[in-house]
Amino acid sequence: MSSDGRHRRVRSGPGPPAAPKPRRQSPGQHVTVDGMGLYDDHVVPRLVELCCGAKYHEPLRAQVCAGLHGKVVEIGFGSGLNVPFYPAAVESVSAVEPADLGWRLAAERVAASRVPVERSGLDGQRLPFPDNSFDCALSTWTLCTIPDAGAALAEVRRVLKPGGTLHFIEHGLAPDHSVQVWQNRLNPVQKTIAGGCHLNRRIRVMIEAAGFELREVEQFYGEGSPRVFGAQTQGVAVAN
């Protein structure tokens, strides 16, 4: 934050074990991921709906979704909070979401969508699509929680066509050391109560390490939450 009290925006140019493998289910059966307990499966999706569904997030969702086109894969689909912001240029969306409750909460949004949306996978770390399948990928406040975010980004890059784009906004490590100190202190608690969500992931570094070229990136403190939770990284990255 600058000395005059306004949020500072920083602009610039261009571990954990893998998640358990989803169980195969026959049509109509309850879809779960081994190891997801009652809290993660039934409470966390509602917490995400409450926190990430805040009105002040909507302009950010609109900005991130604006450039989407063609066939899109969205990792961490959740309860479909991005669905109203898909532009007309999008042909279809393949939604990757592990929680059945999240998908049920999305039902009305999906039904009202002008863009066809299909739940097509459970695990962002193991996408069930052939190489070069999509024009764009979308990730909003998702990389903080995926156990092996590097593996998920590598999978996203694999399924994107050459020159395809990843559109993202994620919270993570703040640009200010004083905020970073508290993020590191609170991270163990955050992971416990928020379904594995990390406060201190280096979003830009992770995306570049997966082989993406950042076309644009912006770092800022979002409205409506303390800086320790609200350090945002937003941008577009190209799969080369």
N, C-alpha and C positions, 0 to 999 in steps of 0.2 A: 504494500500500500504506500502511496506517495505521501510526502509530508503534508499535503493539503487535504489528506483524508480520502482521496478518491482511489478507486481500484486501479492498480497498475496493470497495463496490458503489454505483454512482451511479444513482439512479432519477429519472425525470422523466416528466411527463405528456405527455397528448396534445401533349477531347483527342485520346485516342489515336484513330487511324483505325479505321473499322469493320472487323470481321472479314471475310475473303474470303468470297464467296458459295459455299455448298456446291454441289458438282457433282451433277447429276441422275444417278441410277443406276437401272438396270432391276432388277426383283426378283431377289434372290439375289446381286447383285454387292456387292463390298466398298464400304462407304460411307465417304467421307473428306471432309475440308474442305480445299480448296486452301490450301497454305501451311503445313499442319501437318506438321512433319518427323517423322523416326523417333522422336526424343526425346519430342516432345509427344504423339505418337500411341501410343507403346508403353511409355515409361518413366513419364511423368507420371501416367497413370491408376493405375499400381501404387503410386507414391509417395502419391497421394491416398488410395488404399485403405488403405495402411499408417498414414498420419498421422491421417486423419479417421476411421478405423475403430477408434481407441483406445476402450477401455471407458469412460473418463471422459467421453467425448462422448455416451454413450447417454442419460443423464438429460436432457441439453440437447435432444437430438433428440426425446425423448418430450414435453418441454414445448412445443417449437415445433410439433409435429404435432398436439397434443391438440385444438386448435380446428378442425381441417380438417373439411370436410363437402362433400357434393355432388360436383360435377365439379371436379377439381383439375388444374392444370398445374404441374409441377415443373421449374424450370430448373436446369441443372447437376446432372442426375440421377446422374451418375457411375456407381458400381458398385452403386447401389441401397441404400445404407446406411440410408436412411430408411424403406424398405419395411416392416420389421417394426413400425414405429411408426405406420403409418396407422391411424386409428381406424375403427370400424365405420361411422361416419356418412359415410365417403367412398364414393361410388358408383364412381368410376373415376379413374385418374391417366394423364394424357398426359405422357410423359417426354421432355424435351428434352436431348439429350446428343450432342456432336460426335464423341466417341471410340468407335470400334467396340469396342476392348478394354474400355472401361468397361462397355459394354452386355453383353459376354460375361461379364465378372466378376459382373454382376448376375443372371445366368441362374437360379441356384438360388434366390435371394431372390424373384425375380419369379415363378418356378414355384410357390413355397410361399405366395405372397401370397393372402390372402382377398379382396383388392381387385384388380380387373382393371387391369393396367398395360400400356400400349402405348407403344413408342418412336414419337413423333409429330413430331419435329423435330430439327434439328442445331444450330441457331444461335439463341440467346436474343435476339439483336439483330434477328432477322427471324422472328417466330413465324408458322407457317403456319395460323393459325386466324382465323375471322371475329371481328369485334368482339363483345363481350358473350357470350363462350362459356363462361366458367368462374365457379364460385362462389368458389373460393379459388386462391391461388398459393402455392408453397413455394420458398424459396431458402435453402439452408444452405451457408455457406462457398463461395459461388459468385461474388458480386459483386466479390470481390477479383481475379478472374482474367479476367472478360469484358472484352475490349478497350475497348468503349464501353458501360460499365455504365449510363450515362444512357439510351442508346437501348434497352437491354434492359428497364429499368424502365418506360420509356414504352410498350414493347410489352406488358409485363405488365399495365399499367393499361388498355391498349386492349382486351385480350382478357378482362378481368374484367368481370362484370356490374356495374352501378351498385350500390354498397354492398358489392361483393365485397372480400375481404380478402387481403392479402399477409402471410404468416407467415414470419418470417426470423430467422436468426442468422448473423452475419457477423463476421469479424475485421477490424480496421481501425485507424485512428489512435487512439492511447491518449489518455486524459484528462489525463495528466501530461506536462508539457513535457520533463522529463528523459528520458522514454521516447520521446517524439516525435522527439527529436534522433537517437536511435539508429535509430529506424524509417526516418527520412529518409536516414540514412547507408547503411543496409543494403538499402534498397529496390532499387537497381540490381542488386545481387547476387541478391536474392530473386527478382526477375523473371526473371533468366537461368536459375536452377537449378530454379525451381518453376513453369515453364510460363506465365509472365506474371503470376504472383500478386503483388499489391501489398500492402505492409505498412501504407500510410499513407492509405488512402481514407477519406473522411468519410462513413460509412455513413448516418447520420441525415440529413445535409444532402442527400445524393444522393437518398434516398427522398422527402424533402419536395419537392425540386426537380422530381421527376417528377410532382407533382400529387397525391401521397398525403397523407392526414391520419393522423398517428401516433396510434393509439388508446392504445397503451402502448409504452414503450421502457425498456430497462434496459441499463446499461453496466457491465461488470465485467471483471476479469481472470480468465480461465479457469484451471482446474487443469491440471497436467501439462506446461506449457510456459512458457518465459521470457515476461515481460511484453511484450517487444517483438513477440512473435508471438501473444500470448494476449489482446490487448485485444478483448473481445467486445461486440457490440451485438445485442440480442435484442428482438423485439417483434412487434406486429401493426399494420398500416397499412391504411387503408380507401381504396378507389378511389371518389371522389365523381363 
